[in-house]
Amino acid sequence: MTYSLLNTIFLGLAVWFAVIATVVSSKRGIKVTKPLLWTLGITLAIMLLTTAIFDNVIIGVGLVAYDPSTLMGAFIGLAPLEDFDYTIAAVIILPALWTLLGTRKKR
């Protein structure tokens, strides 16, 4: 199994989870707003930048190695492009989880 196929499945599940969180939160009266989307966009940019830096460091010092036959062949520095999918999924899943497990009204 290639990293691209694994990431496609993982990102698909992340998007599915976010859709569920959006539907549930809209029923609770929580709306997706422009400030929220800007916050997620800025968070994604920062996370992708730090992923690029730290992935290159850990690959460069030899902590992690990849089988080239399982990679697409596109890299940012030493980091394969597939590594960045996990960061994107985290930025999708964590706010959705926060929304679903957020505060509940006291009865």
N, C-alpha and C positions, 0 to 999 in steps of 0.2 A: 504494500500500500504506500502510495506517495504522500508526502506532506501536504500537497495541494488538495488531494482528495479528502484527507483527514480534516484539513482546515475548512473545506467547503461544507462538510457535514457539521463541524463545530460552529461555524458562522451561521449556518442555516438554523441550527437550534437556538443560537443567541438571538437571532432576529425573531424567531417564533416566540421565544420567551418575552422579548420586548413588546411584541404585539399583544400578547396576553396581558402584560402589565399595563399597557396603554388602555386596553379595553376595561380592565378592572378599575384603574384609577379614574377613568372618565365616568364610570358609574358612581364613584365616590365624590365626584365633583372636582377632581384635579384635572386641569387642562394642560396640554403641551403648549408652551408659550415660546415666543422668540427669545427671551432671556434664557430660558432653559436650553434651547437649542444652541445658543451662543456659548453657554457654559460647557455643554457637551463637546462642542467643536474645539474650544480652547483646551479643554482637558485632553481631547484626542491628540491635538497637535503637540502638547507638552509630553504626553505619554509616548508618542511615536518618536519624538526627539530623544527622550531618555532611553527608549528601547534601542535606537540606533547606536547611541553611545555605549551603553553597557553590553549589548550583544557583541559589538565589535571588540570590546575589551575581553570578554570571557572567551570568545572564539580565538582572539589573537594570542592569549596566554595559554591556550590549549585545554581549557576546562571542558569545552564542548567541541565535538566534531560531528560532521554529517556525512552520510553516505551520498556521494554525488549522484548516484543513480536514482535517488528518491527526490531530488530537487528539480525545480523548474530551470534553474541556471541563471536567474536574475538575482543580483546582489546589491546591497547598499553597503559599501565597504566590504567587510568580510561576512556580514550577516546576510543569510538568504532571505529573500522577500517573504517567504512563508512564515518567518519568525514574527512578522508584524501583524499577522492575522490574529494571534492570541491577544495582542494589545487592543486591537479593534473590538474583539469579542468581549474583553473585560470592560471596556468603556460602554458597551451596549448592555451587558448583563448586570453589572453592579448597580447602576441607577434603577434598573427594572426591579431588581431584588429589593433594593431600599424602598421603592414605592410599594411593592407587595407586602413587605414585612413592616412597613411604617407604623406610626402610631395609630392606635384604634380608639374609637370613642368609648368612654366609660359608660357602662350601662347603669 
